[in-house]
Amino acid sequence: MSEMMLYERVVALNDQIHASLKVRPATSFAYAARTNSVPVLASEFFECAREYPIVFARGESGPVPAVLLGLRDAENLYVDGEGKWDARYVPAFVRRYPFVPGKGAQGELLVCIDELSPCFDASEGEALFAGGKPTPQLDHAIKFLTEFHQAAAGTELLGRRLQDLGLLRQSDSVAQLNDGSQFRLNGLNVVDEAKLRALDPASVQELFANGSLAVIYAHLMSLGNLGALVDRLSKRGVGKTVAGS
């Protein structure tokens, strides 16, 4: 899954080039209306499991947990026609917009922005720099991105460990709408409960001690939200459009 899926033109933030840039809070989630899934952090599983199905997708370095937001390409069923997010919890991947972490030439963390985002302006909003130094507003964004980056690294370890233990399996399914139309969901990976129950005691203790076992069960419980996702698509209908479409 791409780190930049919600962004149009990503550039590294520069205290000279962007010295006069200001930022406003996003007033709409239209920027996320055309994605049917986003990565999530392991620390978010308990919140996300109440709202979304959590599955594992293929990432650059291994399985990546993601929440399903839609059943069709380029459609987020949680963003309505006015750009509002119709759920109590919004994943951190979405909330970090219009900022995004990047990597420098030496692997260092860079603060990047979507240069085309309407959140940025030269005249309105909170300044990002004052006297060439980050303002409290930018410091807050940097702190959020740093914590996100660190948590993402831990989440990658979780995905690889589940893969190493042979706990992930592909789960293809067919979703049927109220009007009889069907959508086939392919390439979704989930934890195999039978293999989880058959794990050796040492591996179970390891997963319990580092908190992964609770995360796994949150994932398994979240799969019950797939039916609610189908209901959302049935209510929306085939012909309706959403913000950003």
Beta strands, then each sheet from edge to edge (+ up, - down):
strand 1: 10-12
strand 2: 22-23
strand 3: 37-39
strand 4: 54-59
strand 5: 62-68
strand 6: 99-103
strand 7: 109-114
strand 8: 120-121
strand 9: 126-127
strand 10: 129-130
strand 11: 133-134
strand 12: 168-170
strand 13: 173-176
strand 14: 182-185
strand 15: 189-191
sheet 1: 1+ 7- 6+
sheet 2: 8+ 2- 9+
sheet 3: 3+ 5- 4+
sheet 4: 10+ 11-
sheet 5: 12+ 15-
sheet 6: 13+ 14-
end
